[in-house]
Amino acid sequence: MMRNSTNIQTGLMCIGVLLSIFSINVFWNFPALANADLYMNSDEAFVANNLIKMLEGGSFNFYYEHNRYVGALVDFTAAPFIYFFGPTSLAFKLTNIFVYSLYVGSMCLLARQFGLFVVFLLAFFLLLPPPSILDISLSFIPHMMVGFLANLCFLIYLKIEKSGGGGLYFFGLGFLMGFSIYIYTYAVLFITSLMLLFVLTRENWDQLRSRINLSTLKSLFQNLSTRQRFIRFLDGVIVLFFLAIAFAYTFGGFGLDIAGVTLLQINNLYSPLWQIAILLLLRFGLDRSAFADVKNRAMDQWHLLSSQMRQWIMLGMAGFALGLSPRITSILTGETKRGGQGFDMDFMPLRLIKHAWILLTNNIPELLGILSPIKNFMDRPFGNGTTSLLFVLALIITGTFLFVLRFIFQNHKELLGKIFRLEKIEFSPKLFFIIFPIVIVFANIATQSGPLVRYLFPMYGAALFWLALFLKSQWKKGFIFVPAFMAIWGMFFSVTLYQNYVERGMLDGSQVVRLAPDPAYEVITFAKENDIHLVYGGVNVFRISFLSERTLPVAEYSRSPRSKIRNEKAQSVPKFAVVTRKDALTDTVLESYLLENKITHQKSVLEHHVIFWNFSGNREAIDALRTFFP
């Protein structure tokens, strides 16, 4: 009875802490929440339209159209907020803030073993973030959700390492890893980090590592006949093929380029199955006893493990399969046939150097919130007192982070060397905050499209953890330094956030300003007044549909496969309009096309948009407007 009472008290305390974190985040985002429509980007609107249809009883899909790297189930997090606030922009923005609050809470739990002082500092920094983090927390729910799930996986792994865990922990870890992959395949980075952590901390890793070399590979082909060598080579190809297929089915398609030349590309999920089937038939045709040999070897290795370890492995695999089941189901039902994008890598040296430079000089400073104040001062030195003050504070924060880097290298030089050399290391909770950032940095440098700030999001929490640990080390050396730095941090990010809202017109002094209605509303009103049944436009057209509460059907005037089904349905709607934003300068291109093809039409110039409608003339030329842009 006493234990149940304690568990209830602990649960209530956790809920209270989470609500407190959520309330603080809502406070900092309040001007943005008052103008939530303006923060609803086209991708979010596309997702929101489909989610609301599913919640209203429409057909359920595991993924959104032409998106196979973000699972649709992640957006059901918004369902409680939609229930209370309706299918509005505010409901989706509050959802994003809630998930960021979960990330903050889980980061604090992960840092708990380093002392309450570190937790307090980490919470302070996380709850007073730069505008870049607030923008991410308002717009990119999959990144924050994966950050939260990564922290949960690290917490479970920590429990397993410290106490041996149990079957439930292995099942839970496997489930969260599988479900994270389905939620957002970016999870491959923290799963890779966990795998590296597991391998490098094994007692027999150095022994296994010593066998991984060219001599071992050569020995596999020694003292064999030509036929046996071919079979051995075929075995290697089959193993690599199985690994590639497993990766494609689990994480999605991927590509490997060097200097723009594609060396490997797996995207179509069905073709490799036929190819591996042919290879297996060839292999077993050459040696009919091969299957029995492979089975016997596998069983021998399996029985070398203790019965408890075998049970834990099976539970972990079962949890992983269950977590990944939405993705597997979508493949089996035919909903998913291709791997999707996001894992195209290019190892051209010049490209790697360029990406590393961008990461170091632009992305990381922007992530930490120090880029804009420094650039503003450089553009107009001593332009005004606030700019100069922020520049000085930014330099202090930059200098402190440089001392943090020095602190990391001084205290973990040997550990870092072992990690980069892939040598055995002793387990420590600090490894979560070392290996994960290293994997993120390397992935962002190697990706073909280059680094983006939102892909660095988990690095922000790791950077603040090391900052808190560094400040803890300085507490006894100089009492005044820690509170002084906290005051500098609070002043700097309070002012930068305030300026950010003032520049957007959302704050006037201390008053929150609700800006004029979103420009999309003028298109909605015009369409209703002129009996227009369908609107074609660019990617922002989905915002029009969302803000019209899905009463105004929309489609993209492009050949983008993202809305293939929607565009096919739109083909049957004869009366449509084409809308462009004034600042897009596409209206002149459209008007030239209409004149060249002698299509009579009406052109209406609104405050923010230009609308072409009421077309008549060559039907084929009119229908070409539906896919006017490539």
Summary of the structure (lengths in Angstrom):
residues: 630
radius of gyration: 27.9
end to end distance: 67.2
largest distance: 84.4
contacts: 1908
relative contact order: 0.10
helix: 69%
strand: 8%
